Amino acid sequence: MLFEIFIFPGILYILVWTVVLFWFFRKFMAALHKRVGPSFNGPAGSYQTLFDLSKLLTKESITPQGVNPYLFSLMPLLAASIAIVPTALIPWNSGSTVLSSNYALLVLVVLIGIEPFLLFLTGFGSNNKYSFLGGIRVLTQMISMETSFFLAALSPAILFGTLNLNSIVESSSWLSFVVLIPGFFLYFIALLGLLEQPPFNIPDAEQEIVYGFYTEYSGTNYFLLKIAEFSEFMAVFAGAATLFLGGYRGLFFDNFLCLFLKMLAIAVVMMVIRASTPRITMKQMLQFSWSYLVPLTLLNLAWIMAAKILFFGAAQ
Amino acid sequence: MDDLKNIFSLFDTEYITEYKTSWLKVKLSFSSNLLDVAQMLQKNGLRTISTISPTDFIDENKIEMNYFFEDLVTKRNCWLKCDIPRELKHCKIESLSNLFKGALWHEREAYSMFGVKFLNHPDLRPIILSQDYYNKFPFRKDFDWQEHEKNSVENMNLIVESFQEEEHLSENKLDPNSSEMILNWGPTHPASGPIRLKVHCDGEDILGIDPDIGFVWRALEHLVTQKDFVGAIVAVERLCFMDNINSMVCYAQAVEEIAEIEITEFAKWMRVLLGEVGRISSHMMGMGGFYNAMGLHTVAMWNMDMRELFLDFLESYSGARIATASVEAGGVRYGLAPEMLEELQKALDKFDATKEDIKNIFINNPTMKMRAAKLGILTQDEVQEYALCGVVARASGVKTDIRIDEPYAAYDQIELEYVTQKGGSAKDRLFQLFEEIEQSVSIIKQAKKHIEQKIEEGEFNPTKDYMVKMPKKLPKGEAIARVEWARGEVLMHLVTQEKAKSPYRLKMKAPSFNHTMMVEHLLKGETLSDIPLVFGSLYICQGDLDR
């Protein structure tokens, strides 16, 4: 149990994931930008993120005047710890889930859903106009994006008739993969909105409201918020790979590596979109979400039910 | 031109002369006639005031006002002068900003710098200056800069105090039960640059914007008067370092006109070549800035990658990449070696290789079009009314380009056509930038070919022809010069005294000043998300905004 909490898939794993993903994002983005990226520290600049994170940990954490210091410092801690919990529910390897539950999918979805409210409170508690606007934007975006996110995440549950992530992975097949492709696309689009990635990076739109709810945070608190962000990346990526792409199951062998590569592939697609698509506005996001994405996810559910009857013989 | 002359026959004038190809230079005997003259000029089609330039003649105890009227359609221009008394009490003149909206900020500037009071001006607050210069009128010849610098601590405190007071006041004016607030967009904002937009907003909706400018005011127009005619180019090129070359070309032309010197053919072609490289390097940053405003940095990076090679050429020519100081009165500063043109060829090849990618991914980008196609629309009327120029004017379909309207350097020998768009939206301004880069590349190719050919034929001697000897002292005189700068029309009004070693007065009209005026007009009623995009699409540089 201690191993699971502190090493894998617990705290150390999250830290390593954050450092590696951060570095990978930087390097990959640099290549798309025709730049070099970090290159001085360590092989291919790989120590750079480590140094950056340790720098953040040792820097002074500034609490602005006029805020409630407890709320201000509690929120990052809460955000980080809640963002880490979903890792316990993901089946990283066959039969190695920390918390194997028949309601794992539901818990995953709820934990991912709590996160934005905490971020809203960080913005609300910062006593800063930009942070406040950022907080409101987080809420608006989450309410509209999570609807389709949850509806899309439900499609494998309906197809396989279970909320247990282990069973979902085990019962996945080539046929189910094909049936779930539309669901995966919708999940992926909603994921971009949920993780505030372009073209939906509205809540921390640097050119408009500086850094949104992050604006007043520095030092350790900022570090914790970043950890929360990257843990959420992990939870959402792993969720996508588990629900739609067959989790740890691979072509030749079933292993954690397969899951990791799938998560990385999702990250790569996300980065390419980031490098080629400008940000849209709040109004456009709302319109897109409620007039296209949500109806489509509902249609997708209908398709899943039809497919279940047609191909999986659920009518009997 | 004749109809313009007819107008002036109705008034008392000291002289009416034709100046250059398209200008009529007139001095009114009485400043009280100004409003009537302006009204008649406007009816005659001269709907644009390029700038207003007071000159302080302290010995003659007068301030001479210079108005530059332009007609962007028929290309007739009028340079109108009149004298007003110098004493602050009587230093008054009728405001033209009710007729010509473009004069709004120019009159405010003339008021801040020279203390000229414009009667009936709707909003005559000081502009550009910080609070410690208020009511001191720094560009008057009797202002003591050193004395002012001595109290720098007090000045600083004054600025801080008045800022706090203003913040306090503006928050107090708001309704406490509403969700309205004043949001500062700048000067230390990630996307703003050194400018502050005081955004009065209700949640995400913008109710009004008041731009606060002057954070990089270097008093360049005063600085040049402290330097000799050659030394002044380093102040002039800092109008904006992105395209530093064309601003030096403009200044050099004004000096050459007063000195009555004709530069060599080779120097003219070099000015074209260097100027277009400057334009490209500026436009590439402009395209990057446009996309940066929407959180996409790839274009800026790709353009930087190309721009580096163009800067390599400038470096090989002048030794500097950004502030090149490579054009001075009398020609260009250095000779040309064949290796330099090879560097330029590399840059051109790189551009041709990358062009299609940029076009496919970023010019035809559907998300960009979704955001920018209906935003920040400027009509042709607004362009003329507010004296907009360059990229912004042409994106609205106004055919204005000084390179064609009033050819300078060797532009009369180059194949060149107006590049325009129709819509006038933010998207059109991006398209305009890209198409102008393509146009500039074609000009560079023509100029390069011509120079290479003439060198081969022995008509150009690139190691000797680049400069003609300039006199050390200039006669008394004045001149205006215009160039098509990267951001639009730059107009310089140069005044010299007898046996002058340095300029007596240099007015630099720079395009961003007028374009920033449009920010409120375009953004009222839009949302916060549109500020960076509209601001970025107007292609504003704080360097030439503040000078």
Interface residues (C-beta under 8 A of the other chain):
Chain A: L32 H33 K34 R35 K129 Y130 L133 I136 P198 P199 N201 I202 A205 E206 Q207 E208 I209 V210 Y211 A275 S276 T277 P278 R279 I280 T281 M282 K283 Q284
Chain B: M181 L183 H189 P190 A191 G203 E204 Y291 N292 A293 M294 G295 L296 H297 T298 M301 W302 D305 I361 N365 T367 M368 M370 R371 T527 L528 S529 D530 I531 P532
